[in-house]
Amino acid sequence: MKINTPQDIASALRDARKSKKWTQTELADRLGVYQKDISKYELQPDKISADMLLRLCAMLDLKIDIGPMYDIPLQCQEVDF
């Protein structure tokens, strides 16, 4: 799934949680946080810290793939020494 907005993050997290058939409370218990925190992350994803996002992704078997937005061909030049 391509993520373009914070709401896309929320959808990906919610979908992954539901695919595991976990409630917000079950996910919260596994992460050592409160259910209200999971609800907040799913409703206001712009409030998720980088650390918590990594923990959520690990728990939900999601990966974060960071790379260039566009495929830019690498340009090589021959150099005489």
Protein Blocks (a to p, Z undefined) as FASTA:
>chain_A
ZZfbfklmmmmmmmmmmmnopafklmmmmnopafklmmmmmmmmmlpcfklmmmmmmmno
pacddddfbdcddddddddZZ
